[in-house]
């Protein structure tokens, strides 16, 4: 791992559990980019063995979507997590899990679109699709920093999860001018379970964004477009 000023590279559940307390207590890794704006990545933050086919990554992500979503729902239930509603705003997953009508309004994230994935592959990764580690992605929204921290700890303690990277944009030392003012905690992780092993998905890298409500409320399709242009 790299200490303050870089990435936290956490390779095993035991290592994650040991370091997550320090990471969350001290606001963790400092920055998603170096001062020059060039992204730094742990060497193991790829789909391994390296995948050379974007179609294969999307095929994996479509199946992995359901596995990740089950995990995200469980963590949301335990940590007062919220999800965007089709009716506007955000709803508590704990409340929605007990109300089928409310649950039907929950708008969970879908896998990254093909157009944006190809754009990122070419623009950021020199055409290497194995570095696209956010095709399968989800997000959880929290009203308090304490709830967000609790969720990080739950993830760290999950024996089926290996956290590969924690990108902590909530750290006060993070220069938010590099992200147009946007802040969150983004985790790249693998889920290793009998199911993912049977489906050959145990090495697929997913992304989970943990957001505070004020930042989540500012996110929109138009806002994301401006962020990409930035």
C-alpha positions as CSV (number, residue, x, y, z in Angstrom):
1,X,0.0,0.0,0.0
2,X,1.0,3.6,-0.3
3,X,0.5,5.8,2.8
4,X,-0.6,9.5,3.0
5,X,-0.5,11.2,-0.4
6,X,-1.4,8.2,-2.5
7,X,-3.5,5.1,-2.8
8,X,-4.4,2.6,-0.2
9,X,-3.8,-0.7,-1.9
10,X,-5.5,-3.4,0.2
11,X,-5.2,-6.9,-1.1
12,X,-6.9,-9.3,1.3
13,X,-9.9,-9.1,3.6
14,X,-7.6,-9.4,6.7
15,X,-5.4,-6.6,5.5
16,X,-8.5,-4.5,4.7
17,X,-9.9,-5.0,8.1
18,X,-6.6,-4.1,9.7
19,X,-6.1,-0.9,7.6
20,X,-9.7,0.3,7.2
21,X,-9.8,1.5,10.8
22,X,-6.8,3.7,10.2
23,X,-8.0,4.7,6.8
24,X,-11.5,5.8,8.0
25,X,-10.3,7.4,11.2
26,X,-7.7,9.5,9.5
27,X,-9.7,10.1,6.3
28,X,-7.6,7.4,4.5
29,X,-5.9,8.0,1.2
30,X,-5.3,11.6,0.3
31,X,-5.9,11.9,-3.4
32,X,-7.2,10.3,-6.6
33,X,-4.6,12.1,-8.6
34,X,-1.1,13.3,-8.2
35,X,-0.4,17.0,-8.2
36,X,0.2,16.9,-11.9
37,X,-3.3,15.4,-12.4
38,X,-2.0,12.1,-13.7
39,X,-3.9,9.1,-12.3
40,X,-1.9,6.7,-10.2
41,X,-3.0,3.0,-10.0
42,X,-1.9,0.0,-7.9
43,X,-0.3,-2.5,-10.2
44,X,-3.0,-5.1,-9.4
45,X,-5.9,-2.8,-10.3
46,X,-6.8,-4.6,-13.5
47,X,-9.0,-7.5,-14.6
48,X,-6.7,-10.4,-14.2
49,X,-5.6,-12.3,-16.2
50,X,-5.7,-9.1,-18.4
51,X,-8.8,-9.1,-20.5
52,X,-8.3,-7.8,-24.1
53,X,-11.9,-7.9,-25.1
54,X,-14.3,-5.1,-24.1
55,X,-17.2,-7.5,-24.9
56,X,-15.9,-10.0,-22.3
57,X,-15.8,-7.3,-19.6
58,X,-19.4,-6.3,-20.4
59,X,-20.5,-9.9,-20.4
60,X,-19.0,-10.4,-17.0
61,X,-20.3,-7.0,-15.7
62,X,-23.9,-7.9,-16.6
63,X,-23.8,-11.0,-14.4
64,X,-21.7,-9.4,-11.7
65,X,-24.2,-6.6,-11.5
66,X,-26.6,-8.8,-9.6
67,X,-24.0,-10.2,-7.2
68,X,-22.7,-6.7,-6.3
69,X,-26.3,-5.3,-6.0
70,X,-27.1,-8.0,-3.4
71,X,-24.0,-7.0,-1.4
72,X,-24.9,-3.3,-1.7
73,X,-28.4,-3.8,-0.5
74,X,-27.1,-5.8,2.6
75,X,-24.6,-3.0,3.4
76,X,-27.3,-0.3,2.9
77,X,-29.7,-2.1,5.2
78,X,-27.1,-2.3,8.0
79,X,-25.7,1.3,7.6
80,X,-28.7,3.5,6.9
81,X,-27.9,3.7,3.3
82,X,-30.0,5.5,0.7
83,X,-30.7,5.1,-3.0
84,X,-31.9,7.5,-5.6
85,X,-35.7,7.3,-6.3
86,X,-37.5,7.5,-9.6
87,X,-39.8,10.0,-7.8
88,X,-37.0,12.4,-7.1
89,X,-34.6,12.6,-4.2
90,X,-33.4,9.6,-2.2
91,X,-35.1,6.9,-0.1
92,X,-33.9,4.8,2.8
93,X,-33.2,1.2,1.6
94,X,-34.2,0.0,5.1
95,X,-37.7,1.5,4.6
96,X,-37.9,0.4,1.0
97,X,-36.9,-3.1,1.8
98,X,-40.1,-3.4,3.9
99,X,-42.4,-1.6,1.4
100,X,-42.7,-3.2,-2.1
101,X,-44.2,0.0,-3.6
102,X,-41.3,2.1,-2.3
103,X,-38.8,-0.5,-3.3
104,X,-40.1,-0.3,-6.9
105,X,-39.1,3.4,-7.0
106,X,-35.4,2.7,-6.1
107,X,-33.1,3.4,-9.0
108,X,-29.9,1.4,-8.5
109,X,-27.0,2.0,-10.8
110,X,-26.7,0.0,-14.1
111,X,-23.4,-1.1,-15.7
112,X,-21.5,1.6,-17.4
113,X,-22.7,2.4,-20.9
114,X,-20.8,1.2,-24.0
115,X,-20.1,4.7,-25.3
116,X,-18.6,6.0,-22.1
117,X,-16.6,2.8,-21.6
118,X,-15.0,3.0,-25.1
119,X,-14.3,6.7,-24.6
120,X,-12.6,6.0,-21.3
121,X,-10.7,3.0,-22.7
122,X,-9.2,5.1,-25.5
123,X,-8.8,8.4,-23.7
124,X,-7.5,7.2,-20.3
125,X,-6.1,3.7,-20.8
126,X,-4.4,3.7,-24.2
127,X,-7.0,1.2,-25.5
128,X,-6.4,-1.4,-22.7
129,X,-9.8,-2.7,-21.6
130,X,-8.4,-4.6,-18.6
131,X,-8.0,-1.2,-16.8
132,X,-11.8,-0.5,-17.0
133,X,-12.6,-1.4,-13.4
134,X,-15.9,0.5,-13.1
135,X,-18.1,-1.1,-15.7
136,X,-19.9,-3.0,-12.9
137,X,-20.6,-0.3,-10.3
138,X,-23.0,0.8,-7.6
139,X,-23.5,3.7,-5.2
140,X,-24.8,4.2,-1.7
141,X,-25.8,7.6,-0.3
142,X,-25.6,8.5,3.4
143,X,-26.9,11.4,5.4
144,X,-24.0,11.4,7.9
145,X,-20.3,10.8,7.7
146,X,-20.7,8.3,10.6
147,X,-23.0,6.1,8.5
148,X,-20.6,6.2,5.6
149,X,-17.7,5.2,7.9
150,X,-19.8,2.4,9.3
151,X,-20.3,1.1,5.8
152,X,-16.6,1.1,5.0
153,X,-16.0,-1.0,8.1
154,X,-18.8,-3.4,7.2
155,X,-17.2,-3.9,3.8
156,X,-13.8,-4.3,5.3
157,X,-15.1,-7.0,7.6
158,X,-16.8,-9.0,4.8
159,X,-14.9,-12.1,4.3
160,X,-16.0,-12.4,0.6
161,X,-14.7,-9.0,-0.3
162,X,-11.2,-7.9,-1.2
163,X,-10.8,-4.2,-1.4
164,X,-8.1,-3.3,-4.0
165,X,-8.2,0.5,-3.7
166,X,-9.8,3.2,-1.6
167,X,-10.0,6.5,-3.4
168,X,-10.9,9.0,-0.6
169,X,-12.0,12.4,-2.0
170,X,-13.4,13.3,1.4
171,X,-9.9,13.6,2.9
172,X,-9.4,17.3,3.7
173,X,-6.0,17.1,2.0
174,X,-7.6,16.1,-1.3
175,X,-7.4,18.9,-3.8
176,X,-11.0,19.1,-4.9
177,X,-10.1,21.4,-7.8
178,X,-8.9,18.2,-9.5
179,X,-12.5,16.8,-9.5
180,X,-14.4,20.1,-10.1
181,X,-15.3,20.2,-6.4
182,X,-16.8,16.7,-6.4
183,X,-16.1,14.4,-3.4
184,X,-16.9,10.8,-2.5
185,X,-15.2,7.6,-1.3
186,X,-14.8,5.2,-4.2
187,X,-13.8,1.5,-3.6
188,X,-12.6,-0.9,-6.2
189,X,-13.2,-4.5,-5.0
190,X,-13.5,-8.1,-5.9
191,X,-16.2,-10.5,-4.5
192,X,-14.9,-14.0,-4.0
193,X,-17.6,-16.4,-3.1
194,X,-18.7,-19.9,-4.2
195,X,-21.1,-18.3,-6.7
196,X,-18.6,-15.9,-8.3
197,X,-16.0,-18.7,-8.4
198,X,-18.5,-21.0,-10.1
199,X,-19.2,-18.2,-12.6
200,X,-15.5,-17.3,-13.1
201,X,-16.3,-13.8,-11.8
202,X,-14.1,-13.9,-8.7
203,X,-11.4,-11.7,-10.3
204,X,-13.8,-9.2,-11.8
205,X,-13.1,-5.7,-10.4
206,X,-16.2,-3.6,-9.4
207,X,-16.5,0.0,-8.2
208,X,-18.6,1.1,-5.3
209,X,-19.1,4.9,-4.6
210,X,-20.0,6.0,-1.1
211,X,-21.5,9.5,-1.2
212,X,-22.8,12.1,1.3
213,X,-26.3,13.3,0.5
214,X,-25.3,16.9,-0.5
215,X,-22.9,15.7,-3.1
216,X,-25.3,13.0,-4.3
217,X,-28.1,15.6,-4.7
218,X,-25.9,17.6,-7.1
219,X,-25.2,14.6,-9.4
220,X,-27.2,14.5,-12.6
221,X,-26.7,13.5,-16.2
222,X,-25.9,17.1,-17.1
223,X,-23.6,17.4,-14.1
224,X,-21.7,14.2,-15.1
225,X,-21.4,15.5,-18.6
226,X,-19.8,18.7,-17.3
227,X,-17.5,16.6,-15.1
228,X,-16.3,14.5,-18.0
229,X,-15.7,17.6,-20.0
230,X,-13.7,19.1,-17.1
